[in-house]
Amino acid sequence: MKSEDTPFVGGPLDGRVIPVLLGPTGHPPKVYRVPVPDDAGGPPTVLVYRRVPAEPGRRLSLSPKWQYAYDAEGDKGGGLKWPWSKSTP
């Protein structure tokens, strides 16, 4: 499997560059979930990062094409949208 060093922006992982596995199309996943264990033994907290295009640098280089931005709201149910499904306000 191929991986790409991808920068994370915002949230607890701000400024870190983590290798992320690439999918069959050569892109990292659209949503990256990071489970953080609870100290008290409860259910883990899940940090959600969404893939956004990386800001281009001043020169053309082999910089990453994507970065992950922290999504403070977490999962919004952005799954498949079927025509017969009711939309939630």
C-alpha positions, -999 to +999 in steps of 0.1 A: +000+000+000+012+035-008+011+063+017+016+100+016+028+124+043-003+146+048-003+178+070-031+183+096-045+218+103-064+228+134-075+208+164-052+186+186-031+174+156-023+209+143+010+211+125+017+174+125+025+155+093+013+120+094+016+092+067-019+084+054-027+054+033-038+062-002-068+046-018-070+029-052-074+062-070-042+076-054-060+100-030-062+098+008-097+093+023-121+122+024-127+119+062-100+108+086-111+097+121-087+096+150-100+077+181-086+091+213-089+067+243-107+079+274-086+080+306-115+068+327-121+037+305-152+051+288-159+052+251-131+069+230-135+104+217-133+105+179-115+135+163-128+141+127-106+157+100-119+164+065-097+164+034-092+198+017-069+210-011-035+221+002-025+257-004+000+260-032+035+271-023+055+298-040+073+274-062+063+243-081+074+214-059+065+179-048+044+192-019+013+173-008-018+180-028-041+175+002-043+185+038-067+176+066-087+204+084-102+198+118-140+195+119-151+205+154-187+194+147-176+159+140-196+135+118-226+153+102-239+121+085-223+130+052-229+095+038-248+085+007-278+106-003-305+085-019-332+102-039-359+085-018-344+095+016-358+123+036-335+152+041-327+162+077-328+200+085 
